[in-house]
Each structure stands twice: as C-alpha cells, then as structure tokens.
Amino acid sequence: MLSKLLGFLRPRQKGTASNITPAPAQVAVAETPESANDAEALKIQGNKFVLEGEFVRAEAFYRRSIAADPAYPDPHNNLGSLFQLQGKFESAILSYRRALEIKPDFSLAHSNLLIAHNYIAEKSSEEILAVCRGYDERFGLPHWEKWPAHANNREINRRLRIGYVSPDFRSHAVANFAEPILANHDKSQVEIFCYAEVRQPDEYTDRFRQYADHWHFTVGLSDDATARLIRDHQIDILVDLAGHTSGNRLPVFARKPAPIQLTYLGYPATTGLSAMDYRITDRHADPEGVADARYTERLLRLPDSLWCYRPAADMPEPSALPALSRGHITFGAFNNFNKIDRHTLALWAELLRRLPCARLMILTVPEGEARQRLLHSFAELGVDADRLELCGQLPPADFHRKFLEVDITLDPVTVNGATTTCESLWMGVPVISLVGTRFLTRAGLSILHTAGLAGFAAASPEEYIRSAVALAGNLPLLAEIRAGMRSRLAVSPLCNETAFTRNLEKLYRDIWEKWCSTTPGRAVG
C-alpha cells in the first residue's frame, strides 16, 4: 500500500488508495543547507520516507514543507494521504480541505477527500453526496456546455467500440478482475480500446496490451488531449476502472468524450460526475430500490456478482488446516491496515475474548506508532499482545503464503475486502463478513454469495461472532472446507470468465440500444 499511496511507484496492491502529489521526477533527495527550507525538496523527502514506512519522519518533513511555504498545497495533500494510510481519516480530511482552500481546483485532493469520507462509518450518504457534488461543481459542470454532440453510428447491432480507461493495467489488484473481461471479450461484438495511465509497464501490461485491439498510453497527455483522442476514436461506451483512486482520469470523463460513460470496478462509491451515466454493480452489493439514492450514476446490476476473479499465478496450493497441528485456531486479517476502525476492533476483540485460546494474525500493519496504537487498542479491549501476530507490508508471494498459516479470515466491518476475500477463498480459508447497508459493507456478501458461501455473511455482529466460534469449534468441518474450497470456487460464477463477460456485453448492448433511441445530440435519458 505504501507505494500505491505515492502515485506512480506502485506494485500490486489492494483497496482504495489516495493520491500523493509526486515530484516531477519521484526521487529521493539528500537534505542540504540549501534544501532545508525548500518546500518542494522537503515534500520529496517526506514521500521517500512514506515509501520506506518511516511515517513519523515523513510527517515531520511534510510539516516542515508546510512551514517553509504555507501556501503550497501539495504537502497538505500528502500529509492527508499519510494520515489516511494510518487510518486517521478525520485528520486526513482536515489536511485535504486545507489543500483545497489553497488550491480549489486541486483534483487529487478532492478525490482523496471523497475516499476518506467513504472510510468513516459515521459519515452519512448525504454528507458523502455533498462532497461528490462539490467535486462535480468544480471539475465536471464547467464542461457541461462544451459537451460534444456525439455523431456515433446509431446502428443497434453493429460492433461496438468500447474504451477502458485505467492506471491499473499492470500488477495490481484491479488486474485480477479486469483481465478476465479483456481476455474473454467477443471480438465479433466489441472492439476494444485501452487508454493506459500506466507509468511503469510490466508483464501484466503486456498481457492487457495483447487483449486490446487498440492501445494508447495516456501518461503525459492533458485531459483535453486525452478527451480529444477518445472522441476521435468514436468510442461508443467509455469505461472508467479507477474512480477517485490514484492515477484516475475522471477530468477526462467530465469532458464527455463518449456518448455513454460508466464507472466500474476500481472504486467502491459514486464518482459524483454528472458526465458519468452509469455504474456497474450487483443486487447484493447495491440492493435495488435501496442503494440507488447513494449514487449520482444510474446503477446497472450484473446478474451474479460485479466481480469475476482470476487468481494470481503465484498462489500456492492450499495447505492442511493449521489448527490440527498447532492446537489452536488462528484467525487472519489480511486487508489494508487502515480498514481496521474502532467498530472492527471491538468485534474482533469480542471474538478473541469468546475464544481465549485463539490467535489473530494481522498483516499490513506499519511498524512504529501505528502498530503500538493497535496493540494499545486491543489491550484496552482485553486482548493481550501475545495473542496477536502483526506483520508489515509483504511482497505478493509472501503475502499469499500467509494464508497457509491461518484457519479463518475476518472481514473488516466498515470497509469489506474484495481481492483479499477472493484470495482467501481460493486458498481454502473461509471468510466471515458482516453485512451492512452500503456498498463498502456489502462487498463481502456479494463475493460470498456468488461463490456459493452466503452462509459466511452475517446479518449482525452477534451472528458474525457465532459463525466464527462455530467454525472454530468444528475442526473436521474446517478441514473439509479447506480441502474442497478451491475446486468449488473454480466452477462457481465468481470464476466463470466467459459467462461473466457475456453478461457484461449484454449490459453494454442494452445501454447502447437505449442511447440509440434517444434524440441525437442529447445525453442518455
């Protein structure tokens, strides 16, 4: 997560990351007498320490950068991203708002502000939508009168031109879900254009490039130039795969370069843009008639899940149940550390109190103040440190091997996992998830239901604990689940790439037919 937070120095990561403003060339600089009061140099040094996990030193350099030039917005934004990385979302919001006071058209800071709001359980849908509308007022609506009159050929059954826009055509969590789609598109029905905001291409990028009929790197292209390129390609349906996450090109969508625009996959909430017509979801994550009011986009629901999962190639074979040899249950919490809020802590602590011999392994926990804060919180809730195993950020292969050491994984309460949930199931490890009312608290239900494991989705905190306790008390059942989970998952709708892509293409065709029936020159009604 550290490198994703720093924008374009990002290996494979999970979750929704914020945007740190990079230097023109993201390199570390040694502090000199000349740079001691240089706000830009101090910011770069702060970025370097974030990458290295030295959060205390990073904060000190960001604050020095702010002191050197209080009117420089970037260190305020980066300080907010540092707070967000540590789960300090209210502090992050204050920093983002300060950055926007200095620079009202700072789109990265506004995107970060939206992400932070979605991570706080106490923020209402109305509050979040207000921030979304503020984003649209600043970055979307000013382009409304300049939206082009799209002259796309309105033949309903012709081959459609589909454009995908993403910074994550690379080794990244989004690739686990985007690759099955691009690899399985029916090229007789759709022509694929990829607009890649990818600064460091890798082997994943090479594969995505092979799937596309047309490939365009957009790094360095202005929003106007990128929108013009898409418009010149006569794209029929333009798909955003990033939302407000790092590297997004939402300002391009604000210019309405395609007649139909939708957001999908990479961001768990509304973009707020008036120019974004639709959002792809499913009935489990966004129940019909209940969730629609939370979005500025119209919701399009796929029949099974909004996700189709392709496991990473380095996933090991599932192991025997660890509890059989260890003599105790080990729970795992493998999502990004900043998803562990007070609600999640309280639930996990109660579970550990109910099972006094159980242990909990938590990954992605930064060393230093954040780790000590977590240990202190558990201690206040009656859980001793010797029952916890805390690990920092790990390379993907090492991360995946950690599933071999746990018996059951626990989904965070306020912000469910997605990639991590799929990985856990693929490794034979059941996931206990608590079902809430908004998308971020229903993602677990969506995945578990599609995998045929809806029984692991709990309707209440007490049911969450009861389910975990029951599983922990039945080692033969846990061992049986572990041994057969992968084969069952492989034939479930969650991993049926062909069927999923046909459903998606039907959805594309339906909204295309609807656009063709509108009056020329008008937006989708």
N, C-alpha and C positions, 0 to 999 in steps of 0.2 A: 504493500500500500504506500510505502514511503515514496517510491519513485513515481507512482501514478500521480500522487499529490503534486509532484513537481512538473506536471505537464507532459513534456515530450520525452523525458527519460524514464520510461515506464515499461517494466517487464509485465508478465502475465499477472493480472490482479483481479480481485473480485470487488463487487459492491459499487457504490456510487461515490466517486471521488470528486473533490473540489479542485479548483484551478489555482495553482500558484503562478504568479507572473514571473516568467523566466527572464534572465538577462538575454540580450541579443545573441550571445553565444553562452550557453549554460555551462560555465566552467568555474572552478574554484579559483579564487584569487587570494594570494597571501596578503595579510594586512601590513601596510606600510605606513609611515608617518603621514604620507600624502592621502592615503585612503581612510585614515582613522575617522575623518569627518565627512567622507564621501557617501551619501545616502545610497547610491547605486551599488558601490562596492560592498557596503555593509549588508545590503539586501542579498547580494550574491553569496556572501559568506554565510548568511542565515540559511539560504537554500541548500548550501553544501552540508550544513550540519543537520538539516532535516533528512537529507538522503542518508546520512550516516547514523541516524537515530539519536543524535545528540540534541534532544528537544530543549533542554534548559539553555544550552549555548545558542541554539537557533533563535529562541525567544529573545535572548539578550541582544543579539545582532539586529533582529528586526526592530527592537525598541531603540537601539542606537541609530538605526537608519531613520526612524521616525523623528527622533530628536534632532538629527542632522538636517532634515528637511521635512517639517510637519505637513507641508502641502504636497508631498509626494505620495500618491495613493497606493502604489504597489506594495510597500511594506505593511500597510494596514491590511490589505487583502491577504497577503501571505501570512501575517500573524493570525488572521482569522482562520485560514486553512490549517495552520499548526494547531490552533485550539480545537478545530473540528476533528483533526486526526486523533486527538486525545479524548474525544467525547465531551468537550466543553462547548456545547453548541450555543448556549446563551452568550458566552464571551465571544464566540466566533461571530455571532450576529452583530454585536456591537462594533467589532472591527470592520466587518463588511459594510455596515451602514456608514461608518466614518469614511471609508474609502469612497463610497458613493456620494457623500457630502462634498468631498473634494473634487470628484470627477463623476458627475451624474451619468455620463454615457459610458461608464466602465462596465461593459457587458459581462466580463468574467466575474466581477464582484457581485453583480446582480444574480448571476446563475448560482454562485456559491451561497448567496443569501437564501435562495429558494431551496437548495439542497438542505441547508441547516434547518430550515423550518420543518421540512418533512421528517427529520430525525427526532423531533421533540414531540412526545406523545401528547403533551398538553396543548399543542397548537391546534386550533380548530380548523376545519375545512375552510371556513370563512376567512380566517387570518391568512391561510396559505394562498387562497384565491386572490386576496387583496394584493399580496406581493407579486403574484403572477400577472395580475392586471397592470401593476406598476411596470413590470418588465415589458409588457406589450405596448404600454403608452410611450415608453422611451425608445424601444428598439423595433417595434412592429408597426403600430398605427401610422407613424410618419411616412411609411412607404405605401400605405393603402391606396392613395390616389394615383400612385405611379404603377400599380399592378398592371402587367401587360394583359391585353386581350388575347387569350390563347387561341391559336388557329389550328390546333391539332385536328387531324383527320378523325371525324366522328363515326367512322365505321365501327360498329359494336363488336364484331367478331374478328377483327384483324389482330395481328400480332402486336402486343402491347410493348411499349418502351418503358421499362421500369428502372429507375435510378436509385441506387443506395448510397447514402452519404454517411461516412463513419471515420473516426480516428482509430478504430479498433480492428481494422483488417490486419491483424498481427497476433502475436502470442498474448492473449487477453481473454478474460472470462467470457466476453461477448462472443468470441470466436466459437466457443462450444455450442452456441445456439444459432449463430449466423451461418456458419459453414454448412450445416445440413441443408439449409434453404438454397444457398447458391449452388451447392453441388447437385441438387436434385430438381432444379427448375426445368420445366418442359420448354426447350428452346424453340419448339414449333409454335408455342403460345406467347412466350415473352422473350424480349431482347434485353439483356442485362447490361446496364451502365453502372460502373462503380466510381465514386468520387472519394478518393482516399486521402484523408488528412493524416497521413502516416509519415512521421519524421524519421523513424528508424525501421525500415522494412526488414522482415525476417522470413523464415521458411513458411509461416502461416500466410504472410503477404503474397508469397509466390503462388501458393495454392489458390488463394482468393482471385489472384490475377488470372489464373488459368480458367476459373469458372466464369469470369466475365466475358461478354462479347466485346466490351469497350472499357478501357481502364484509364483513369486520369488521376494523377497525383495533384492535390489542390494546395499543398503546403506552399505558402508564399503568395497565393492568389488572393486578391482582395475579395471582399464579399460581393462587390459589384461585378468583378470579373468572373467569379465562380458562378454567380446567378446568370450572367450572360452566356457562359459556356453551356450551362444546363438548358437554358432557353433555346439556344442554337441547336441543341441536340433533339429538340422537340420531345422531351420526356413527357410521358403521359401521367405516370404516378411516381412521385418522388418520396422516398422513404428515409426518414431520419432514424439512425440507430444509436444516437448518443444522448438526446435530450439536453439537459443542462450540465452534463458531465464534462470532464476535461477534454479539450480539443474539439468541442462541438462547433457546428457551423449554423446555429439557429438564425443568426442575422441574414444568412443566405436565404433561408426559408421565408423570412419576413418579407423578402422582395418578390415572393410568389413566382418563381421561375417556371413552375409546372402547374397545370390546371388542378391536379389533385395532389395533396400533400398529406402525409401521415407520419406519425411518430410511433416507434416500436422498439421494444427490447432493452435498450441500454439505460433507460431512466424510468423510475417507478412512480411517476406522477405526471400531472399535466405540464405542458410547456408554457401555457398561458398565451401563446401566439394566436391572434385572430387568423393568421395566414395558414395555420395548421388545421386541416379539415377534420382529420380522424386520428384516433389512437387505437391500436390493436391490443386486445386483452382477451379475457375469457370470463365465463359466468361464475367461476369460483373466486377469482381474484376481485372481480367487479360485478357483483350481482345486479341483474337488470332491474331498473326502477329504483335502485337504492344508491348506486355509485355514480350515476350519470351526472348528478349535480356537482360533483367534485372536479369536473374537468371542463375546460373550455373547448376541447375537441369532442366530436361525436364518437362514441365508443363502438368499435367493431369487435364482436366476440367470436373467436375461433371455437369450433365445436368441442375440442378436448381441452388442452392447455395452450396458453400463449407461448410456451416453451417447447422446443424439440431439442433434446440433449444428445450431443455426440461426445463421448468420453475422450479425454486426452490420451494420447498414445502411451504415455509413461505410467499409466495407472497399473499398480501391481495386482496380482491375483489376491483375492480375499484370504485372510488367514483363519486359523481356528479361533474360537472365541477366547479372548484373553482371560476372562474371568475363570475359566476352567483350570488354568494353571496358576493364576495369581491368588485365587481365593477371595477376591472381592471384585465388585463392579467398578469399572472406570467409565465415567461419563466424559464426553468430549464436547468442547465448544470451539469450533474452528472458524467462525465468522470473524469479520474485521472487529477489532477491539472496540471501536467507537460505537458499535451496536449494543454494547453492554451498559444499558442505562439502569437507573435505580429500580425500575419495575422488574427487569430481567434479573438483577442481583437478588432481589427479595425472593423471587420464585426459585431460583437455583439454590439459594441458601436454605429455604424451607425443605427442598428436596433432600439436600445433604443432611439436614437435621433428622429427617424421617429415616434416612439410611446411614447410620453412623459409621458403617464400615466402608462406605463408597468413597471414591476419589473423583476429582474433576480435573481434567486436563484442558487448559485454555491456551489457544495459540494466538499469535499476532499481538501479544502484549508487549509494548515497548518497555525497555528497562528504564530504571530511574524513577522519577516522581510518579508517572502513570502506574507503574507496577506496584509501588508502595501504596498508592491511593487505593488500588483494587484490593490488595491484601488487608488494608485497614478497614475497608467497607465490609469485606467478608467477616473479619474479626468482630466487628460491631454487630453482625447478624448471627454470631455464634458459630462460625466455621473457622477452625484453626488453619494456619498456613500449611501445616504438614499434610493436609488433605488436598492441597492444590498443587498442580504441576503447571507452571507458567512458562511458555516458550515465546520467543520473539518471532519476527518475520522469517520464513524459511523459503528456500528455493522450491519450485513446484514439486520436484521428485521427492524431496524430503517431507514436504507438506503432505503429499499423498500417502507416504509410508506411515505417517502418524495415525491414519485410520486403522492400521493393523494393531494398534495398541489400545483402542477403545471399544467398548461394548455397545454403547448407545450414545448418540449425539443429541444435543439440546439446541433447539432453535431459539434465537433471541425473541423477545416479546414485541418490542416496538418496531423493529426492522428485521423481518424474516430474512433468512438466506435464500438464495436461488441456486447459483452454481454449487455452493458448498453442500446444499441439501442433495442435489443430484449426485455429487461426488460421493457423499456418504452412502447413499443408497447403492450406488454402483460397487462400493467396497463391501456391501453386505451389512452395513451398520444402520439400523433403524433410527429415524429422526422423530423426536417428539416436538410438535409445533402447537402453539396456541393460536386459535383463530380469533381475529379481531374484526373491526368494522371497515378499515380502509385497506387499500392495496398492499401497503407495506406489511400489514399484519395478516394478510390472506395469501401471500405468495406460497407459503408452506403448504396450505390446503390445496392450492392449485396443482402443485407438483405431486403431492402425496396422493391425491385423488386420481390423477392421470396415471400414476404408477400402480394403481390398484391397492393403495395403502392408506385409504382415507381414515382408517381406524386409529392412525397415529396422530391425527389432527384433533386436538382437544378443544372443547367448546368453552371451558372455564379453567382458571388457574388450578382449582382442585382436581379437575379431570386430568390436567397436564401432569400433576404430581402422581395421581393414582395410576395413570398409564405407565409412567416411568417406574414407579415402585413395583407394579405388577410384572413388567418385563424383567426388571432386575431380579425378581424373585423366582423367575422361571428360566433357569439356565438351559435346560434342554430345548425349550421353545426358541430362545435367543440363538442357540447354536444352529437350529434348523433354519431359522430365518436367514442367518448369515450364509449358510451353505447354499441356499437356493435363490437368494435375492437377485444376483446378477442375471441369471438366466431368465427369471421372471421379468425383470426390468427391460431386458433386451427385446422382448416381444410385446411390451406394453406400448400404448400410444405415445408415451413420452419419448420413445426412441424410434418410432416408426417414421423415418425421414421422408419416404415417398408419400405416404398418406398425408402427413402434415403439410408438405409443400403443395400437394394438390388442393387441400383445403384453403391454403393461403392464396393460391392462384385463383380459386373460385371467388374468394373475397375481393381480390383485385378486379376480377371481371365484373362483379356485381356493382362496385362503386364506379367503375368505368362506364357501365351501361347507364347508371344514374346520371353521371355527368353528361353523357351524350344526349340525354333527354332534356337538359336544361337549355335555356336561351343562350345562344352564342354570346360570348363576352361577359357572362356572369359567373360568379363563383358557384360552387356546389350548394344546392339548397337543402 
